[in-house]
Amino acid sequence: MNTSVIFHGIGALDFEELRINSVRIPEVLSRIKQAEKIWSDAGLPFFDFINFIGSENIRFYANIKFKSLAVAVVQVGLFDRYLKNNQDPHYLIGNKVGDSALMYLSGETTFPELVLSSKAALSMDEGFTIEPTQTLSSGVDVSQLTTYYFKDYKKEILLEGTNQGLSQSTLMRHLIDEHAVSKFINIGPGTSFDSLKLEFNLEDLCFMESVDCDPMLNWFWKHLNPLEFQQAQ
């Protein structure tokens, strides 16, 4: 069964409970601390990544630049955890612009570059404020989706394009038809697969959250209902 991992966009951690539980995962916490050290060593003004990620939604939404960077860092940590307990996926799907976990994991950039080239870091020259009046769409680049071949660490772009040309479902269709992919793992968590399941409902495909691939993370959804988060998407 060929597998593809999907890195959803900036809305992947839009629920406070999911962010708090994500930070409890050791690999995620390690990446956050690594990002904080990179930030500090670069001489940037102090910023508490852990406090920000675990903050209430109104504060987390307030600054799109830090939200975007935080999501990318957490996704890298979640992928680290996924690899600890699962085989390497054959393919990666995700956004290749802005703060992109995919671009780090595909070898296109380093982790320090991911942190220091972020709009959050670059905005330090302009002065840093968190304003609740900012819209959720401000400062977001036009998404560019791409698919990478990841098997045996051979990284090769298979298909890419802008969101006007190639949708996520188009990339998935390509992998299903041309590369026999039948399992898709979301590095989120909490992003709904419902619309994709409807689109591919007559096919024998598997859709899963990365945290559900790890028996040691069976506490993650405790007291939480994953359907509640999916329906709110």
C-alpha positions as CSV (number, residue, x, y, z in Angstrom):
1,M,0.0,0.0,0.0
2,N,1.7,3.2,-1.2
3,T,1.2,6.1,1.2
4,S,1.2,9.9,0.9
5,V,1.4,12.4,3.7
6,I,-0.5,15.6,3.3
7,F,0.5,18.9,5.0
8,H,-2.6,21.0,5.2
9,G,-2.3,24.8,5.3
10,I,-2.4,27.5,7.9
11,G,-5.8,26.4,9.3
12,A,-4.4,23.1,10.4
13,L,-4.3,24.1,14.1
14,D,-7.2,26.4,14.5
15,F,-8.5,24.7,17.7
16,E,-6.9,25.6,21.1
17,E,-7.4,22.0,22.5
18,L,-5.6,20.5,19.5
19,R,-2.7,22.9,19.8
20,I,-2.3,22.2,23.5
21,N,-2.3,18.5,23.0
22,S,0.1,18.8,20.1
23,V,2.7,20.6,22.3
24,R,2.5,17.6,24.7
25,I,4.0,15.3,22.0
26,P,7.8,15.2,22.7
27,E,8.9,15.5,19.1
28,V,6.7,18.6,18.6
29,L,8.0,20.2,21.8
30,S,11.5,19.5,20.7
31,R,11.0,21.3,17.4
32,I,9.4,24.2,19.1
33,K,12.4,24.5,21.5
34,Q,14.7,24.2,18.5
35,A,12.8,27.0,16.8
36,E,13.0,29.2,19.9
37,K,16.8,28.6,20.1
38,I,17.3,29.5,16.4
39,W,15.2,32.6,17.0
40,S,17.1,33.6,20.1
41,D,20.6,32.9,18.6
42,A,19.7,35.1,15.7
43,G,19.2,38.0,18.1
44,L,15.6,38.5,17.4
45,P,13.3,40.0,20.1
46,F,12.1,37.4,22.7
47,F,9.0,35.5,21.6
48,D,7.5,32.6,23.6
49,F,6.5,30.1,21.0
50,I,5.1,27.6,23.4
51,N,2.9,30.2,25.1
52,F,1.7,31.5,21.8
53,I,0.8,28.1,20.4
54,G,-1.1,27.2,23.6
55,S,-2.9,30.5,23.7
56,E,-6.6,31.2,23.3
57,N,-7.8,31.3,19.7
58,I,-8.3,35.0,19.6
59,R,-4.6,35.6,20.3
60,F,-3.4,32.7,18.1
61,Y,-5.5,34.1,15.2
62,A,-4.3,37.7,15.9
63,N,-1.0,37.6,14.1
64,I,-1.1,35.6,10.9
65,K,2.7,35.7,10.5
66,F,3.4,33.9,13.8
67,K,0.4,31.6,13.3
68,S,1.8,30.5,10.0
69,L,5.3,29.8,11.4
70,A,3.9,28.0,14.4
71,V,1.8,25.7,12.2
72,A,4.9,24.8,10.1
73,V,7.1,24.1,13.2
74,V,4.4,21.9,14.8
75,Q,3.9,20.0,11.5
76,V,7.6,19.3,11.3
77,G,7.4,17.9,14.8
78,L,4.3,15.8,14.0
79,F,6.1,14.4,11.0
80,D,9.1,13.5,13.2
81,R,6.8,11.6,15.4
82,Y,5.1,9.9,12.5
83,L,8.5,8.7,11.2
84,K,9.4,7.3,14.6
85,N,6.6,4.7,14.4
86,N,5.9,4.3,10.7
87,Q,7.8,3.7,7.5
88,D,8.7,6.6,5.3
89,P,5.8,7.7,3.2
90,H,6.2,7.3,-0.5
91,Y,5.0,10.8,-1.3
92,L,4.4,14.2,0.2
93,I,1.7,16.7,-0.7
94,G,1.7,20.3,0.5
95,N,2.2,24.0,0.1
96,K,5.6,25.0,-1.3
97,V,5.5,28.8,-0.5
98,G,5.6,30.7,2.8
99,D,6.2,28.8,6.0
100,S,6.2,25.3,4.5
101,A,7.0,22.2,6.5
102,L,7.0,20.4,3.2
103,M,9.9,22.4,1.8
104,Y,12.0,21.6,4.9
105,L,11.2,17.9,4.8
106,S,11.8,17.6,1.1
107,G,15.3,19.0,1.6
108,E,14.6,22.3,-0.2
109,T,15.4,24.4,2.9
110,T,16.9,23.9,6.3
111,F,15.1,24.2,9.6
112,P,16.9,27.4,10.6
113,E,16.0,28.8,7.1
114,L,12.4,27.8,7.7
115,V,12.4,29.9,10.9
116,L,14.5,32.8,9.9
117,S,13.1,33.3,6.5
118,S,9.5,33.4,7.8
119,K,7.5,36.6,7.6
120,A,7.3,36.5,11.4
121,A,11.1,36.8,11.7
122,L,11.4,39.3,8.8
123,S,8.7,41.5,10.5
124,M,11.0,42.1,13.5
125,D,12.6,44.9,11.5
126,E,9.2,46.5,11.3
127,G,8.4,46.1,15.0
128,F,6.2,43.4,16.5
129,T,2.6,43.9,17.7
130,I,-0.3,41.4,18.0
131,E,-3.5,43.1,16.8
132,P,-6.7,41.2,17.2
133,T,-8.2,43.2,14.4
134,Q,-6.0,41.6,11.8
135,T,-7.9,39.3,9.4
136,L,-7.1,35.7,9.1
137,S,-6.2,36.1,5.4
138,S,-3.7,39.0,5.8
139,G,-0.2,38.3,4.8
140,V,-0.9,35.0,3.2
141,D,0.8,34.0,-0.1
142,V,-1.1,32.4,-2.9
143,S,-0.8,28.7,-2.2
144,Q,1.3,26.6,-4.5
145,L,0.7,22.9,-4.1
146,T,3.3,20.3,-5.0
147,T,3.9,16.6,-4.8
148,Y,7.2,15.0,-3.9
149,Y,8.4,11.5,-4.3
150,F,9.9,10.6,-0.9
151,K,10.7,6.9,-1.0
152,D,14.2,6.0,0.1
153,Y,15.0,9.7,0.5
154,K,14.9,10.3,-3.2
155,K,13.2,13.6,-3.5
156,E,11.7,14.4,-6.9
157,I,9.0,16.8,-7.9
158,L,6.2,14.8,-9.6
159,L,3.5,17.5,-10.1
160,E,3.1,21.1,-9.1
161,G,1.2,24.2,-9.8
162,T,-0.7,27.2,-8.4
163,N,-4.0,26.9,-6.7
164,Q,-5.7,28.1,-9.9
165,G,-4.3,25.1,-11.7
166,L,-3.8,22.1,-9.5
167,S,-6.1,21.4,-6.5
168,Q,-5.2,19.0,-3.7
169,S,-7.7,16.5,-5.1
170,T,-6.0,16.7,-8.5
171,L,-2.7,15.9,-6.9
172,M,-4.2,13.0,-5.0
173,R,-5.9,11.7,-8.2
174,H,-2.5,11.8,-9.9
175,L,-1.0,9.7,-7.1
176,I,-3.9,7.3,-7.1
177,D,-3.9,6.7,-10.8
178,E,-0.2,6.9,-11.7
179,H,1.5,5.7,-8.5
180,A,-1.0,3.4,-6.8
181,V,-1.3,5.5,-3.7
182,S,-4.2,4.2,-1.5
183,K,-3.4,5.7,1.9
184,F,-3.3,9.4,2.8
185,I,-2.1,10.6,6.2
186,N,-2.9,14.1,7.4
187,I,-0.3,16.0,9.3
188,G,-2.6,18.3,11.2
189,P,-4.4,17.3,13.2
190,G,-8.1,18.1,12.9
191,T,-8.4,19.0,9.2
192,S,-11.4,17.4,7.7
193,F,-11.0,14.7,5.1
194,D,-14.8,14.7,4.6
195,S,-15.0,16.4,1.3
196,L,-12.2,14.2,-0.1
197,K,-13.9,11.1,1.2
198,L,-17.0,12.1,-0.7
199,E,-15.0,12.8,-3.9
200,F,-13.3,9.4,-3.7
201,N,-16.1,7.5,-2.0
202,L,-16.3,4.6,-4.5
203,E,-12.6,3.8,-4.2
204,D,-10.8,1.7,-1.7
205,L,-8.7,4.4,0.0
206,C,-7.6,5.0,3.6
207,F,-7.6,8.5,5.2
208,M,-6.0,8.9,8.6
209,E,-4.7,11.5,11.1
210,S,-1.0,11.0,11.8
211,V,-1.7,10.9,15.6
212,D,-4.0,7.9,15.0
213,C,-1.1,6.0,13.5
214,D,0.7,6.0,16.9
215,P,-0.7,3.7,19.7
216,M,1.3,5.8,22.2
217,L,-0.8,8.8,21.3
218,N,-4.2,7.2,22.2
219,W,-4.6,10.0,24.8
220,F,-4.7,12.7,22.1
221,W,-8.4,12.7,21.5
222,K,-9.4,11.9,25.0
223,H,-12.2,14.2,26.1
224,L,-12.2,15.5,22.5
225,N,-14.4,14.5,19.6
226,P,-12.5,14.5,16.3
227,L,-15.8,14.8,14.4
228,E,-16.5,18.0,16.2
229,F,-13.4,19.6,14.8
230,Q,-13.9,18.2,11.3
231,Q,-17.5,19.5,11.2
232,A,-16.3,23.0,12.1
233,Q,-13.9,23.1,9.2
